[in-house]
Structure formats: C-alpha cells, structure tokens
Amino acid sequence: MLDAILDHLAHIRADHPVRVAVDGGTAAGKTTLAEDLAQRHIERGGVGIRASFDFFKIPPDRRTRHGFGDQVFDTDALVEELLEPLGPGGSRRYRVATYDSWMGRSLRERPPRTAPDQALAVVDGAFLWAQPLRAWWEFWIFVEVDPSTAVERYVARDALWTDDPDPERMRDGFRTRYLPAESAYAEAVDPWHNADLMVRNDDPGRPQYTFAARLSR
C-alpha cells in the first residue's frame, strides 16, 4: 500500500514539497500510517518531513468551543509555520511543532528547518480537511475504522498514560467527546466521495484502500 501511495504522489507536478494530509478519527491508525509512509519515502531515496496536528494545539487557557468539538487545534499555526512555507512561493523554512501539550510549553523558540523542493511532507491529525486547511494539501488520505474497534484501541492506548485508566470511564469519554465530533466532521467533508485515498484500517496488517476514481491510471 505504501508503494502504491508513493507511486501516485510521484505523479503530482509541483515545484514545492508535496503536502499530504493523513486524516481520520481517533485511534484509526493515522500516526502509524504517516510514519510508515514518510519512512518508506526515505527508503526510496526521498526527503520526508513528518508532523502531527497534535503538536499545533492552542494552549488550554486560550481554548474556546467552536466548530467540531473543542477548539484545541491551532490551524493558523499549522498554516503559517508548516503548510505555507512548503507551498508555492514559500520560504521552505518550516517548523513541525509549535506547542507541546505533554510539557505545556511553546516550541516556537526552536529554529526552523529548511526543506528542499522535492521533499514529501506527511501530516497526521483529525479535522485536516476542515476549512481553512483544505486548500493547503496536494493529497488527502482518510483513515477509517469501525467505531467499536476505535474505542478499544483508544482504551488500550490511552490507559498507558492517563491518571484514571478505568476502561468503562474511558469508553464513555470516547463515545461522548470524540465520536460525535468526528462523525459530524466526516459527514460534513464526505471523505468517501472527496478523499484522494480511503484506507479501511480495522486490520492494520491487511488494510483495504481505494484511490479516487480521478486518480486511476
């Protein structure tokens, strides 16, 4: 699957780094796919840039409720620090993070990096096709799993670091916080008809994937 994706990306004509969104719900496998895709690109001789929307969050004391669920993501920072510099006419000087939620501190003091025009930038996160982000991608991947699979993955993953790893409490939190917002988002952006690639990831060892008809060669 990774080689098939990279073969499609190689046909994108751009004089700047190709920017790929790996979108989807919580615990769908976005981060793993993004990591594997960037690594496979490097193994094939390319330059890979990896970033996660989770490191472009708004500090808790500045958050409000807006749009799909809690407004925690700093879309302006993602555009200004990563997507715009890597786009047409951009400076190529970029950052892959602006805020560390784990440590509760800004990362903007870190010096920017410089990308070559031929780099591949792979960004994972939820809500990456919401306005105003959708204009900044050359390729949109949407990863989906059955909600029952997602909730059990979420419990197994987040129980490793949460202060209250009660499984039932975590399942209730997933169903009331994440699932409604992510379902509303998916309904609004309709990845089943609009995404460049749909990945069904219930079985990570055998993902099912479908390219958009317009990309068929």
C-alpha positions in Angstrom: 0.0 0.0 0.0 2.8 2.4 0.9 4.5 2.0 -2.5 1.2 2.4 -4.3 0.6 5.7 -2.5 4.1 6.9 -3.2 3.7 6.0 -6.9 0.6 8.1 -7.1 2.3 11.0 -5.3 5.2 10.8 -7.7 2.8 11.9 -10.5 1.9 15.2 -8.7 3.5 18.0 -10.6 4.7 20.7 -8.1 7.7 23.0 -7.7 7.5 22.7 -4.0 7.2 19.9 -1.4 4.1 17.8 -1.8 1.9 18.1 1.3 -0.1 15.1 2.4 -2.8 15.0 5.0 -3.4 11.7 6.8 -6.8 12.4 8.3 -9.4 10.3 10.3 -10.8 9.6 13.6 -9.2 8.9 17.0 -7.3 5.6 17.1 -7.8 4.9 13.4 -4.1 4.4 12.8 -3.3 7.8 11.3 0.1 8.3 13.0 1.3 4.9 12.2 0.4 5.2 8.5 2.0 8.7 8.3 5.2 7.4 10.0 5.4 4.4 7.7 4.7 6.5 4.6 7.4 9.0 5.3 9.9 6.3 6.2 9.1 4.4 3.0 9.7 7.6 1.0 13.1 8.0 2.7 13.9 4.4 2.0 13.2 5.0 -1.7 15.7 7.9 -1.7 13.4 10.9 -0.9 13.3 13.5 1.8 10.5 13.0 4.2 9.1 15.6 6.6 6.8 14.4 9.5 4.5 16.5 11.5 1.4 15.9 13.6 -1.5 18.3 14.2 -1.3 17.3 17.9 1.8 19.5 18.1 0.0 22.5 16.8 -2.5 22.9 19.7 -3.8 26.0 21.3 -2.7 26.4 25.0 -5.5 25.3 27.3 -6.0 28.8 28.8 -6.8 30.2 25.3 -9.3 27.5 24.1 -12.9 28.0 23.3 -15.7 25.8 21.9 -16.1 26.3 18.2 -16.8 24.1 15.1 -16.2 20.4 15.5 -15.9 19.7 19.3 -13.5 21.6 21.5 -11.4 24.0 19.5 -7.9 22.8 20.6 -6.0 22.9 17.3 -4.2 26.0 16.1 -4.9 25.9 12.4 -3.3 29.3 11.9 0.0 28.0 13.3 -0.1 24.9 11.1 -0.6 27.0 8.0 1.9 29.8 8.9 4.7 27.6 10.3 4.4 24.5 8.0 2.0 24.4 5.1 2.5 27.9 3.7 6.3 27.8 3.8 6.3 24.5 2.0 3.7 25.7 -0.6 4.1 27.6 -3.9 6.4 30.6 -3.4 7.0 29.6 0.2 10.3 30.2 2.1 10.8 26.4 2.6 11.7 27.3 6.3 9.3 25.4 8.4 8.5 24.1 11.9 6.9 20.7 12.7 5.6 21.8 16.1 4.6 24.9 18.0 3.2 23.6 21.3 4.0 20.6 23.4 0.8 19.6 25.2 2.6 17.0 27.3 5.0 19.5 28.8 2.7 22.5 28.5 5.2 24.7 26.7 5.7 26.6 23.5 8.1 25.2 20.9 8.3 28.3 18.8 11.8 29.1 20.1 13.2 26.2 18.2 14.9 27.3 15.0 13.1 26.5 11.7 14.3 23.8 9.3 14.8 24.2 5.6 13.2 21.8 3.1 14.2 21.0 -0.5 11.6 21.5 -3.2 11.4 17.7 -3.7 10.5 16.8 -0.1 7.4 15.0 0.9 5.6 16.4 4.0 3.2 14.0 5.7 1.0 15.4 8.4 -1.4 13.3 10.6 -4.3 14.5 12.6 -8.0 14.9 12.9 -10.1 17.5 11.0 -7.3 18.2 8.4 -9.9 18.8 5.6 -11.9 21.3 7.6 -11.8 24.9 6.4 -9.4 26.7 6.3 -7.0 23.8 5.9 -8.2 22.0 2.8 -6.7 24.4 0.3 -3.2 23.6 1.6 -2.9 19.9 0.7 -1.9 18.2 -2.6 -3.2 14.8 -1.3 -5.8 13.8 1.3 -5.8 10.4 2.9 -8.7 9.5 5.2 -8.3 6.5 7.5 -11.4 4.9 9.0 -12.2 2.0 11.3 -15.3 0.7 12.9 -16.2 2.7 16.0 -16.1 -0.4 18.2 -12.6 -1.1 17.0 -11.6 2.6 17.6 -12.9 2.7 21.1 -11.0 -0.4 22.2 -7.8 0.8 20.6 -8.3 4.1 22.4 -8.7 2.4 25.7 -5.6 0.2 25.2 -3.5 3.2 24.1 -4.5 5.9 26.5 -4.6 3.7 29.5 -0.8 3.8 29.4 -0.7 7.4 30.4 -4.0 8.6 31.9 -4.3 9.1 35.6 -7.7 7.3 35.7 -7.4 4.3 33.3 -10.8 2.8 34.1 -11.9 1.2 30.9 -15.6 2.0 31.2 -14.9 5.6 32.0 -12.6 5.8 29.0 -15.2 4.2 26.7 -17.9 6.6 27.9 -15.5 9.6 27.3 -14.7 8.4 23.8 -18.4 8.0 22.9 -19.4 11.4 24.3 -16.3 13.5 23.4 -14.6 12.1 20.3 -17.2 10.1 18.4 -19.9 12.8 17.9 -17.5 15.5 16.8 -15.6 13.1 14.4 -18.8 11.7 13.0 -20.1 15.2 12.3 -16.9 16.2 10.7 -16.8 13.1 8.4 -20.4 13.7 7.4 -19.6 17.3 6.5 -16.5 16.7 4.5 -17.6 13.4 3.0 -14.3 11.6 2.5 -15.9 8.6 0.9 -16.5 10.8 -2.2 -13.9 13.5 -1.8 -10.7 12.0 -0.4 -7.8 11.1 -2.7 -7.4 7.8 -0.8 -9.6 5.9 1.6 -8.0 3.4 3.9 -10.1 0.9 5.9 -7.8 0.0 8.8 -9.7 -2.4 11.0 -6.9 -4.9 10.4 -3.6 -3.0 10.3 -1.9 -6.0 8.8 -4.2 -6.0 5.8 -5.6 -2.5 5.3 -8.1 -2.1 2.5 -7.5 1.0 0.3 -9.2 2.7 -2.6 -7.9 5.6 -4.7 -10.3 8.2 -6.0 -11.5 7.3 -9.5 -10.0 10.5 -10.9 -6.5 9.2 -9.9 -6.8 5.9 -11.7 -4.0 5.3 -14.2 
